[in-house]
Amino acid sequence: MTEVLVEEQAGVAWVTINRPDVRNALSRAVNTRMTDVALELDQKDSVRAIVLTGAGDKAFCAGADLKERKGVPASETGPYINAIATAIETWGEIRKPTICMMNGSAYGGGLELAMACDLRILVDGAEVGLTEVRLGIMPGAGGTQRLPRLVGEARAKELILLGRRITAGRAAEIGLVHQAVARDQLRATVEGMLAELAGCAPLSLMSAKSAIQRGYGKELSEALSIERECYEVTLYSEDRDEGLAAFAEGRPPRYKGN
Ligand code: COA
């Protein structure tokens, strides 16, 4: 489906939501495809990192497709909203590192999707917000849970209850995005992060991500057992031996993902 483009280059999958005319809004078809793409890329061995972006320069994603949603009968509302929640949840569960290259503003489900990625780089001049309360609904695809985890409860309440749209600079200041950069620096910044990731062992990245995601918010002793379980995956890996050998020989490691 051309509304979600997937291109693989040197171990990186570049995924583009391609509906610039409606600011990359998440239609039912896009949500279904986004779920499938996330599952496929998670399983594909040749893919070590994933970049998610939107087409055009106006918006990364304007959230749920409000025009399509208006026509959904009450009897279909449940499955309809499940499709967006499933897409975002499936992106959040990808085991590999994910970077959201936010080429423009993100609202509602668009920001919820960005928050399900590991790293977020936002273009200067864009805005972000969970604006759902202004539309008679509320964030329902992870927003009320992921936003406080990223920026703290007080700021999350400010943003969600006031339905505020904040600037890229403010989003970076409060830790909602990792960096706000000029448009001509966006791709280079993401490529810089990809280069850093490429120097790391794939199993280490997946295990560390899993430890953070599974352990965060748990009681410390339980979280530490989760960390130990994830650590053990790396401990007996071939890449661990390669890392130690490369260090001893003073050369860059050649990781294979085993
Ligand atoms: N769903 C469906 N269509 C959307 C959309 C959405 N979420 N957001 C924008 N569009 C459509 C507009 O209706 C318009 O369509 P038209 O050309 O047929 O009139 C087109 O995209 C361009 O939108 P426009 O508002 O003219 O573009 P803009 O660049 O000036 O502003 C936004 C872009 C994203 C800031 C603005 O469209 C907006 O605020 N959208 C709603 C975002 C929102 O509240 N999302 C939360 C969803 S829960």
Residues whose N, C-alpha, C, O or C-beta is under 5 A from the ligand:
A	BS01	COA	D21 V22 R23 A25 K58 A59 A62 G63 A64 D65 L66 K67 Y107 G108 G109 T131 E132
